[in-house]
Amino acid sequence: MVGHLSHYSVTKAKTPIMETTRSVDIESLQQILDKGALTLDDTFTYSAGVVGKTFGFATRGDWLKVRGLDVPQYQDSLQSLFGNYNNTRADVYTLEQVEILKGPASVIYGKGSSGGIVNVVSKRPKSESYHEIVAEVGNFSRKQVAVDSTGAIDESEEWLYRFVGVYRDTETQVDFVEDQTMVFSPSITWLPNNETELTLLVNYTKTESDTAAQFLPVTGTLKPAVNGKHIEHSTYAGEPDYNKYDAETFAVTLIAEHEINDIWTVSLTSRYTDASADYQQAWMSFGIPPDRFIYNPDGSLYNDGTVPRTFYRNDATSEQKANDIRLRGEFDLGNWQHQLLIGTQYQDIKTDSAGYYAWAVGHPYSAAPQLGETTWLNMFNPYYGNIPDAVYAMLDSVYTENPTTKNKDLGIYISDQINVDDWVVSLGLRYDKTKSTTAGVSQKDNETSVSAGLMYKFDFGLNPYINYAESFDPVIGDNGNGQPLKPMRGEQVEVGVKYQMTTIPGMFTLAWFDIEQTNLPNPSSLPSNFEQQQGKANIQGVEFEMMLSINDLTIELNASHLDTESADDFKLSSVPEKQLSTWFNYRPSGQWQGFKSCIGFRYVGESYGGNDIIKTPSYSLADLMLGYEMDHWDFAINVRNLANKTFYASCLSRGDCFPGEERTIVARVKYVF
């Protein structure tokens, strides 16, 4: 909850969190460093109602759920990811802070999830000269060097610059999976006068890696194998000479702001992104009874653990052109204080892909039974490198170019936050036109979204509030009669209280919410009622968050309880009912000044895999940071999963499990000049 909101934040306003009639979480740069976050999904593990690292240790992307649902990722208030496996991950070293807006956000951002959005804020140029070089080493042969330099180019401070660079070379907890990443992120700011500011940010990221997720079978991991053998979490189900996940992203962002007068300010965020990923992976062709391709009737793995593998390839690209233009006004009408925001947002997205999905190569029921067991792998004692050329020739023969998909979105929105006496009223309205075209076939959707909130501010710091918000997300397809499917709709009612302590630095928030999703496929519909959209899902939850400072000690506490129900009357997949985390940050003054220490504890309750049969057990983890700062030097060591506890982040009813992240130890040396 510590941090600040800017005009390019998740709310597109500088309104303090205490006066926002929504639940907003912020992880500041210092919190990210203290908690030892190595990837973006690490930053979500200490937030109420948020599941970070949903599928355990990952290298392809950052998987999180907010209030039980997948959410889109934004950067500097523009969407940054479109689909999966066609881009690189945002590197945490390039970020100033990470923000989460919980609940439907269509009135601000257009189409999206009922769970909310995540917005990451880029480091931008500053007038104060600052330079740092950071070196890291850690287990799994981790080596990283990073540099961050900013300041004024000229004496008048009309021109500012910043350069952020990262180079990383590391192995991982999965055999044969490595990560080599290079990031260059220069930026420049022009301040021609006191009313105008223009910033140009460039980011180039290139990663050569492999896929950490191996889709290990439930049998032999979560459930014991009949033969008594166990599949290690480090087991690699792919082929070292075949597997890869190589991604590259080039993005240019323009951020501009001009104060027209004392009341009105116009601002612009514009971005062009060109991204690609070459993804190849072999994994075991899992299944569950009655599909006996892996599981035998007695529950053992197919052929005593020697199982067929699926070979997957996806060469994908994405291209984005996006603009968000906003007019802000701050003015009084009588004793009514208005913060008015009027904006229009447009984006044009093009995605392409090509590849194949060769299921269970060599199995009698596969498309290539003649290849036999040449590609099969013993999951208890894997052996690699014996795939004949005939297999690769077959894969090349089924390589297919998929049609281009184009998405165009246009939104017009208006919101107003009104302060009158001790009352805060927030109102929002947005109209969106979306169009998706694939292979010459288009689907159009026009939607209107609203939001409203009310808060009362007591003199002693207590602010109770209530809000209502909506979301929509287009569903591509038709109902079997030529009519396009309706967008999935979301509605949320949230009631909460925010309290800013007056005697000591501290604040807490308590929120109850109820989300309903509609226009989902109806699980009870007859086969003749193709894609009947009468399904509903419900999510209710309570979230508590606290930040408290007592002398040299800062205490953070987060807790949540979620009750979810899918359209099939099951609990939502990979969503724990209960979560609890706490973080203690001790930075003493006096003779011990410079020393710093932090310790955190995380509890994640049990979750289900989509049908209330496969249950992933709960787990508890501890994280630690110790360090010392003096003069120009900053030394720190971070340990996540201190006890090196073995656990599963998620196991799915389709038959696979995702091991959690093992203990990571990273020593960090920073020199500031």
N, C-alpha and C positions, 0 to 999 in steps of 0.2 A: 504493500500500500504506500510505501515511501516513494517519492518521485514527484514530477511535475507534469502538467498537461500543457501542450502548446497548441497552436492553431493547426498543427499537422499530426496531432495525436489521434487516438482512437475515437475521441468524441468530436474532433475538428473544432475544438474550443478550448479556451484557457480556464474554463469554469473549474474551481477547486473540486476535488473529489467529494469533500464534505457537503457541497451544495449541488451535487449531481444526483438526480433521482434514478440512477442506475447503479448496478454493481460494476466497479472498475478495479482491476488489479494492475499494479505497476511493479516491475522488477527493475531497479536502477542498476547502473553499471557497477557500482560498488557491491550491491547484493549479488550480481552475477559473478563477480570475481570472488567474493567471499565464499560462495557456495560451490565454487569449483566447477561451474558449468563449462563443459567442453563442447557441447552441441546445443542447438537451440532448444531441443526438447528437454534438456536438463533444467532449463530455466522455469519450467512449468511444474516441477515436482513439489513446490512449496506454495501451492495456491488451493484454496478451498473450492471444491466442486470441479476441479480440473485434473484430468489424468494425463500426466506426462509420460513419455516412453510407453505408450499403450502396447506396442509390440516388442518391448524389450530393447536390447541393444540393436541399433539400426544404422545403416550407412546410406540408404537410398533417400531417406527423407526424415522429417520430424512429425511423428504421429502423436496427436493429442486429441482429447475429447473435452469439451466444455459443457457442463451440465448434461452429460451423457451423450453428446452428439459431436460428430466431426465438424470442424469449423474451417473456413477459408483463412488464408494467410495474406496479410497486407504489409507493405513497407512504405513508411512515410505517407500513410492514408490512401495509397493506391494498391489494388490487388497485385500480388507478385507471383503467385503460383496458379497454374491452370491445368487441372488434371494431375496425373502422376507420371513420373519417370521421363520428364522432358526438360529437366533443369537441374541446377545445383542447389545446395542448401545455403541459406544465409549463414555466414560465419559470425559467431558471437563477438569476435574481436572487433568487427566493423560496426558494432551497435552501441548506441547510447543508453537505450532502455528497451524493455519489452512490455507491451500493454495488452490486457485482455478485457474486452467488453463482453459481459455475460448477458445472454438472452438475445432475442431477435433484434437485428440491427438494419433491417431493410430500409427504414425511413432515412438512414444516413448513407447506406452503402448499396442499396438495391438488392439484387438477388443474392441469396446466401442461406446460411444455416440458421435454424432456430436456436442453436446453442450459443451463438455470438460470433465474434471474430478475434483474431490475434493481429496486432499491429506492431511491427518492429521499427524502431526509430534509428536512422543512420547517424553516425558521427558526422558533424558538420564543422566548417571552419570557425575558429574563434580568434578574437583580436589579441588575446593574451598569448604570448609565446610559450609553447610547451612542446617538449620532445621526449620520447621514451623509446627504449629498446628493451624487448622482453625475450628471454630465452627460457624454454621449458624442456624438461626431460621427465620421463615417467616409465612406468611398467608397460609391457607390450612394446618395448623399444620405441616409445614415443619421443619424437624430437620436433620442436617447433621454435621458429624465430619470427618475431613480429616487430613492427615499427609503427609508431604513431607520432606525426609531427604536424604542428599547426602554429599559426601566427599571422602577423601582418606582413604583406609584401612591401608596402611603402610606408613612409613615416606618417602620412596623413591617415593611415588605416582605412583607405578607400577600398583596397583590395586585400582579401584574406585568402589563405590557402589551408589545405589539410591533405596529408597523404597517409593512408593506412595500408600496410602491406603485411601479408602472412605467408609463410611457407611451412608446411607440415609434412612429416614423413613418419608413419607409424604402422605397426602391426596392430592386430586386434585380438579379442578373446576367441575368435573363430579361426580355426586353422586355414591358412592360405589367404585369408582376407586381410588386405592392407589398405592404406589410405594415403595417397599423396595429393595434397591440395596446395594450390597457389592462388593468392588473392591480391589484386592491385585495385586500390580504391582512392583515386585522387579526387579532390573537389576544390572549387574556387568560389568565393563570394565577392560580389561587387556592391559597394555601398556608395552610390553617386551622391546621395544627400540623406538627410535624416528621415525622409519619408519612404525611401525606396530601398529594397534589398532583393538581389538576385543571386541564387546559388545554383551552380551546376555540379552534379555529382556523377561520377563515372565508377562503375564497378565491373571488373573482369575477374571471374572465378573459374578455375579449371581443376577438375578432380579426376584422378585415375584411381579406381577402386574396384571393389567387388561387393557382393551383396552379403551382409551379415545374417539376414533372416534366411534360415535353411529349411523352414517349414518341417521341423522334426515331428515324427508321428507321436500321437498320444500314447500308444503302446510302446513301452521302452523308455518313456520319459515320465509323464504324469502318472500313467498306470504301469505297473510292473509287467515285464514280458513273461510269457509262460516259461521260457527257458531260463529265467532268472537273470538274464543279462540286462545291461543298462546302456543307453545311448548317452555319451558324454555331451555336455553343453557346447564343447568346442568342436564337435563333429561337423565336418564339411561334406555336404551332399552333392556338391557340384564337381566340375572338372577344372583343375588349375589352368590348363591351357585353353579352355573354352570360356569360362565365366569372366564377365567384366561388367563394371558399371562406370563408364567414363562420361562425365558430364561437363558442359561448358556453358557459361552465361556471360553475355555482354549487355549491360544496361546503362542508359543515360537518363538522368532525372533532372528536370528543371524545376526549381522551387522559387517563386517570385511573390513579392508582396509590396503593395504601394498604399500608403495612407492618403486618401483623397482629401480628407479634412479631419476635424476632431471627432467626427461621428463615423464616417464610412471608410472602410478598408477593403481593397480588392486583392485577392490572392489567387495563385495558380500553382497547380502541381501537374507536371506533364512528364510522361516516361515513354521511352522506347526500349524494348527488350527483345533480344534475339538469343534463344537458348536451345540446347540440344542435349541428348543423352543417347549413348549406344549401350544397350542393356542386353546381356546374354546370361542365362543361368540354367543350370540343370538342377532339378530337385526330384526327390522321390515322389512317385505318383500315388499319393495317399488317397484313401477312401475309407468308408465305414460300411458295415453290413447294411443291406445285402450285397453291396459292391465288394466282392471278395478279392479284389485285385491286390490289396495289401493285407487286410485282416482275414485270417482263417477263421472258421467257425468257433475255434477254441480261444480266439482273441490274440493268437500269436501273429507275428509279422509274416507276410507272404514268403514262401520258400525259405523259412527259418531265418529271415532277416535280409536275404539277398533280394532286393526289390527293384522293379523297373523304375526308370527315371523319365521325367518329362523334360523336354528341351524347349526353352523359350527364348525368343529374340524379339527385341523391339527397338528399332532405330527411330527415335522420335525427335521432333522439333516443335518449338512454339515461338510465335512472334506476337508481340503486344505493342499496341499504340493506345495510349490512354491519356485523358485530360480531365482535370477536376478544377472548375473555376468557381470561386466563392466570393460573395459580397457580404461583408459583415458590418453591422451597424450597432453602436452602443449609444442609447439615448434615453431620455426620460419623457414620459407623458404624464404630467401631474406627479403623483408619488409612485408611479409605475416605472420601474427601471427595466428596459428591454435590452436583451442581447439577441439580435436578429441575425439569422444566417440564411442566405438565399444562394443556391448553387445549382450547377448543371454538371453532369458527369457523363463522359462518353468513353467507351473503349471498344477496340477492334482487335479481336484475338483470332489467330490462325494456328491450328495445330495439324501436324502431319505425323504419320507413323508407317512403318513397314516392318515386316518380320514374319514370324510363324509361331505356332503353338503345337508342338509335336508331343502328343500325350502318350506316356507309357511305352516308349519306343521298344519294340521287340516283343511286347505282350501279345498273346493270340488275338486279343480284341482291339489292338491298336491298328493304326494305318500302315504300319510296317512290321508285320509279324515275322517276315522272313529274316529279319536281323537278329532274332533270337535274344539271348541274354548277354550279348556283347557289351551293352551299355549299363548293365545292372550293377548295383552296388550293395555290398554287405554293410548295413548300418552299424553293426557291432564291431566290425573290423574292416573299414573301408580301404580299398586299393584303387589307385588312379592311374591314368595314362595308357589304358589298353583299348581305347576306342578306335575301331578300324576306319579307314578313309571312306568306306561305303556309307557310314552313318552321316558324316559331314556332307557327302554328296547328296544324300537323301534330304537333309535339312536345307541345303541350298536350292534343291528342286522345288520346295514348297514355300520358298520366300515370296511374300506377296506385298505389293504396295497397297496400302489402305487409302480410301478417299480422304481428301482434305476436309477438315471441319472448320467453318468460320462462324464466329460468334460476334454479334454487334449488340451493344447495350447502350441505351440512352436514358438518363434519368434526370428529372428536375425536382428539386427538393427545397423545402422551406422549414425552418424551425425557429422557435423563439423561446428564450428563457426569460421569464418575467419575475422580478423581485418586487414585492409590494409589502411593506412593513416586515413582518416576520415570515411571510409566505413566499415560497418559490413554486412557480408554475412553469412546466415545460410542455410545449406542444410541437408536433412535427407532422409533416405531410409530404409524401413523395409519389411521383408518377414515373413508371418505368416502361420502356418499350424494349423488348429483347427479341433477337432473331438468331436462329441457329440453322446453318445450311451445311448439308453433307451430301455429296454426289448429286448436286442440283436439286435436292429436296429440302425445302425450308419449313421451319416451324416458327410462328410468331406468337408472342405472349405480351399482353398489356396488363399491368398490375398497378394498383394503388395501395400504399402502405401508410399507416398512421401510428402515432405514438403519443402518449400523454402521461404526465407525471405531476405529482403534488407533494410538496415538502413543507413542514413547519419547523422553524428554527427557534428553539428555546434559548434563553439567555445563558444558561449554564452549559451549553455545548451539545445538547441532545437534539438530533434532527430526525424525526420519524418521516417516512415517505411511502408513497404508493405509486406504481407506474403500470402502464399497459403498453405493450409493443407487439408489432407484427413482423412476419418475415414471409418471403416466398422464394421458391427455388424451382425453375422450370424442369419438367419431366419430359424428355424427348421420346416421342412415340405416338401411336394412335390407339384408339379404343377398340379396334377391330372393325369399325364401321367407317373408317376414313376420317374420324374426328380426332384432332390432336388431344393428347392428354392434358389435364389441367395441371398447373404448377402445384407442388406441394406447399401447403400453407402452414404457418406456425403462429400461435398466439400465446402470449405470456402475460400473466398477472404477477407482479412482485410487490411484496410488502416488507418493509425493512426499517431499520433504525441505524443512524450513524451518530457516534458520540466522540467529540473532541474534548479530551480532558483539559481542565483549566489549571489544576495544581501541579501536574507533572506532564512532560511531553508524552503524549500517547493518544491513541484513537482505536476504536473498534467499530466493526460493522456486523450487523445481524440481519439476514435476509431469508424470507420464505418466498418460494416461487412455484408457479404451476404453469407448465408448458403443455399445449396440446398441438399435435401435428395431425393434419387431415390431408385428404386426397392421396392416401397411400393405397397400394394394391390391397384388395379385400381378400384375406386368406380363406374366407368361407364361400367365395363366389364359385359358381359352377364353371366347368371348362368352356361352356358356350359363351359365358360372360367375360370375354377376353379383357384383361387389364381393368377390371371394374374398380373404380377408385372410391371405395367406401371404407377403407381401412383407417384406423386412428391409433395414435400412440400418445401416451401420457407420461410426463415426467414431473414429479414433485420433489422438492428438496428444501433443505435448510442449510445455510452456510454461515459460519462465524469466522471472523478474522480480527486479529488484534496485533497492534504494534505498540510497545511500551518501552520507554527509556527511564532507567533508574540509575542516576549517576553515570558510571562508566559501562553499564550493562544495558544492552538492548534485547528485548524479548519479543519474538514473533510467534504467534499461535494461529493455526488454521485448522478448521474442522468442518466436515460436511456430511450430510446424510441424504442419499438419493433413493427415491422409490420410482423405478422405471417400469413401463409396460409397453411392449411392442404391439404392432397390429395383430401379431399372432398370439398375444396374451403371454409372451415370455418376457423375461428381463432383457433389457438391451445388452447386446454382446459387448464384453470386455469393459463393463462399467461397474466398478465396485460400489456397493451400497454405502460403505463407511470409509472415511479417510480422516487422518489426523496427522498433523505435522507441527513441529515446534523448532525454533532456531534461536540460539543464544549467541550474542555477539559481545565480546568483552574487549574493550580497548582502554586500558588504565591510563590515568593521568599521573602527574608527579614523577617520581624517580623511575617508574616503570613505563613511562611514556615511550611509545614506539613499538612495544610488544602488542600483539593482537592474537586473539584466539576465538574460534567459533566452533560450536558443535550443534548438530541438528539431528532430529529423529523423525522418521517417516513411517506411518502405518497405512497400509493399503489393504482394505478388506477384500474378502472373497468376491469373485465375479463369475459370471456364467458365459458360455460360449455361443449363445444364440438359441438354445432350445431347453434350457434349465436342466440339462442332463450332465454336460461336461462342466465341471466346476473347478475354477482355478483357486487354489488356497490363498489365504491372506499372507502378507509378509510384513516384516518390520526391518527397517534399515537405519543405520547411523552414518552421519557424515562429519568430517572434522577438517578444520583449518587451523594451522599455527603459522605465525610469521613475525617478522620484525622489520620496522622501517627506521632508517637513519640517513640523514643528509640526503644524498641523491639515490640511495639504494632502498630497494624493497624486496625482502625475501619472504617467500611463503611456500608452504607445502599443503596441498589439498588431498584428502582421502575421501572418496565416495564409496559407500558400502563397506564401512570400516571393518566389519567382522567377516567380509567376503562370504556373505550368506548366499547359498544357492536357492534360487526361486524361479518361478515362471511368471512373466508379466501377463500373459494371456494364453489360454488354450481355447480352440474353437471347435464347435460341433462338427465341422467338416472333417476334423481329424488331425489337426496339427497344433503344435505348441511353439511358443516363443520364449526362450530363456531370458531371464532378466540380466541386467548389467552386472558383471563381476566387479570386484574391488579395483578401483583405479587410483593410482598414486602419482601425483604430478608435483614436481618441485619447480618453482618459478623464481626467476631473478629478473628484476626490473631496474634499469638505470635511467634516471630522469635528469635531463640537462636543459 
